[in-house]
Amino acid sequence: MSIVPFLIGVAGGPCSGKSTVCQKIVEDLQSTAGADQASLVTVIPMENFYKPKTIEQREMAIRGNYNLDHPDAFDEKLLFQTLQDLLNGKTVQIARYNTGKYEHVEGIMDTIAPVPVIIIEGILIFYFPEIRNLFQMKLFVDTDADTRLARRVLRDMKQHGRNLEYVLAGYKNYVKPSFEDFCLPTKKYADVIIPRGADNHVAVDLIVQHMRDFLKYKPRKSDSQPPAEHTARARPH
């Protein structure tokens, strides 16, 4: 029987801890529900759907002079079609993105097959209405601005060898304004808001429990409707 994925969106500001929350969810699911269930979860970063950049644009991004946090930076049509294909039971190919070089890795495509739970994480995952409406659960990782900035400086300087002046310029000119204009307003669409990110063990535990219940009572396309217990828990608040 065909798999109908349960689609979860995880939004939040840059360096808010979205990826860490997703990793923690999968790790906790594996430790509490067994490796077989954990293997039924796939995490897809929204950054894989950045539009291709020219050499000049990539050089501007390195200098903190290119807005990577604006909705126009993403190929929302490709993301929407990819999610639709997964929901329809199709296997998809997704180009892998190199965050250090601001470009997709040439010749490398990740093959993603439909699985019971698919998590999409990204700063603007709830910004586009047609994409937002596909999610059956929406999470927003809420981390204060000072923490996000500190993480960004450490990450960009240590992992990517960025110049501090460029990092701060990019944050001031693009990251902070774009967060306030495009990302933060989507917080209102979240079913669950997670303060402090992965450090919020209570929130993560509740989400993991819900996913365990879903995997246990997973409906198939041939089922007329899911069990009543699953229906009641489908949209926790």
Protein Blocks (a to p, Z undefined) as FASTA:
>chain_A
ZZdddddddeddehilmmmmmmmmmmmmmmmnojklmmmpccddfklmcccddfklmmmm
mnopacfkbfklpcfklmmmmmmmmmnopacddddddfklopacehiacdddddfbdcdd
dfklmmpmmlmmmpmbdcdddddfklmmmmmmmmmmmmnopafklmmmmmmmmmmmmmmm
mmmmmmmmpmbdcehijmlmmlmmmmmmmmmmmmmmoccfklmbdcfklmmmmmcZZ
